[in-house]
Amino acid sequence: MLEHAGKVLPEGPTRILDLGCGPGEPACHFAAHYTDVPVIASDVAPAMVSLAEARAKTKGLDNVETMVLDMEDQGPGQRRDDG
Protein backbone atom coordinates (compact mmCIF):
# COMPACT_ATOMS: atom_id res chain seq x y z
CA MET A 1 0.00 0.00 0.00
CA LEU A 2 2.74 2.51 0.88
CA GLU A 3 4.56 1.84 -2.38
CA HIS A 4 1.35 2.57 -4.30
CA ALA A 5 0.75 5.77 -2.34
CA GLY A 6 4.26 6.93 -3.19
CA LYS A 7 3.46 6.53 -6.89
CA VAL A 8 0.49 8.90 -6.73
CA LEU A 9 2.27 11.71 -4.90
CA PRO A 10 3.31 14.60 -7.11
CA GLU A 11 6.94 14.94 -8.08
CA GLY A 12 8.74 16.80 -5.32
CA PRO A 13 6.00 17.34 -2.70
CA THR A 14 6.60 20.39 -0.49
CA ARG A 15 5.09 18.80 2.63
CA ILE A 16 3.23 15.65 3.62
CA LEU A 17 0.45 15.43 6.19
CA ASP A 18 -0.47 12.07 7.69
CA LEU A 19 -3.87 12.45 9.38
CA GLY A 20 -4.70 9.60 11.73
CA CYS A 21 -1.07 8.48 11.72
CA GLY A 22 -1.42 5.71 14.27
CA PRO A 23 2.04 4.48 15.26
CA GLY A 24 3.62 6.41 12.39
CA GLU A 25 4.50 3.78 9.80
CA PRO A 26 3.28 5.74 6.73
CA ALA A 27 4.71 9.03 7.99
CA CYS A 28 8.12 7.45 8.58
CA HIS A 29 8.01 5.67 5.23
CA PHE A 30 7.47 8.95 3.39
CA ALA A 31 9.94 10.84 5.58
CA ALA A 32 12.64 8.31 4.66
CA HIS A 33 11.89 8.67 0.95
CA TYR A 34 11.48 12.46 0.93
CA THR A 35 14.24 13.49 3.32
CA ASP A 36 14.05 17.20 2.40
CA VAL A 37 10.28 17.38 2.90
CA PRO A 38 8.61 18.05 6.27
CA VAL A 39 6.21 15.28 7.24
CA ILE A 40 3.53 16.02 9.83
CA ALA A 41 2.15 12.97 11.63
CA SER A 42 -1.03 13.66 13.58
CA ASP A 43 -3.55 11.59 15.48
CA VAL A 44 -6.34 12.23 17.97
CA ALA A 45 -4.77 9.71 20.40
CA PRO A 46 -1.75 11.01 22.33
CA ALA A 47 -0.46 7.43 22.74
CA MET A 48 -0.35 6.98 18.95
CA VAL A 49 1.45 10.28 18.50
CA SER A 50 4.03 9.17 21.08
CA LEU A 51 4.55 5.91 19.19
CA ALA A 52 4.95 7.79 15.90
CA GLU A 53 7.45 10.16 17.49
CA ALA A 54 9.44 7.24 18.93
CA ARG A 55 9.41 5.44 15.56
CA ALA A 56 10.74 8.52 13.77
CA LYS A 57 13.44 9.02 16.42
CA THR A 58 14.49 5.35 16.26
CA LYS A 59 14.81 5.61 12.48
CA GLY A 60 16.80 8.85 12.74
CA LEU A 61 14.21 10.85 10.80
CA ASP A 62 14.49 14.52 11.69
CA ASN A 63 11.91 15.70 9.15
CA VAL A 64 8.92 14.26 11.06
CA GLU A 65 6.85 16.56 13.26
CA THR A 66 4.17 15.01 15.44
CA MET A 67 1.06 16.56 16.92
CA VAL A 68 -2.14 15.55 18.66
CA LEU A 69 -4.92 16.74 16.39
CA ASP A 70 -8.64 16.05 16.13
CA MET A 71 -9.59 16.28 12.46
CA GLU A 72 -13.06 17.48 13.43
CA ASP A 73 -11.70 20.43 15.40
CA GLN A 74 -11.96 23.25 12.90
CA GLY A 75 -10.40 25.81 15.20
CA PRO A 76 -11.71 29.21 16.25
CA GLY A 77 -13.91 31.00 13.78
CA GLN A 78 -14.24 28.00 11.46
CA ARG A 79 -17.28 25.89 10.85
CA ARG A 80 -17.72 22.35 9.64
CA ASP A 81 -20.21 22.00 6.80
CA ASP A 82 -21.87 18.60 6.97
CA GLY A 83 -24.13 18.94 4.14
C-alpha positions, -999 to +999 in steps of 0.1 A: +000+000+000+027+025+009+046+018-024+014+026-043+008+058-023+043+069-032+035+065-069+005+089-067+023+117-049+033+146-071+069+149-081+087+168-053+060+173-027+066+204-005+051+188+026+032+157+036+004+154+062-005+121+077-039+124+094-047+096+117-011+085+117-014+057+143+020+045+153+036+064+124+045+038+098+033+057+067+047+090+080+081+075+086+080+057+052+075+089+034+099+108+056+126+083+047+119+087+009+115+125+009+142+135+033+141+172+024+103+174+029+086+180+063+062+153+072+035+160+098+022+130+116-010+137+136-035+116+155-063+122+180-048+097+204-017+110+223-005+074+227-004+070+190+014+103+185+040+092+211+045+059+192+050+078+159+074+102+175+094+072+189+094+054+156+107+085+138+134+090+164+145+054+163+148+056+125+168+089+127+142+109+108+145+145+117+119+157+091+089+143+111+069+166+133+042+150+154+011+166+169-021+155+187-049+167+164-086+161+161-096+163+125-131+175+134-117+204+154-120+233+129-104+258+152-117+292+163-139+310+138-142+280+115-173+259+109-177+224+096-202+220+068-219+186+070-241+189+041 
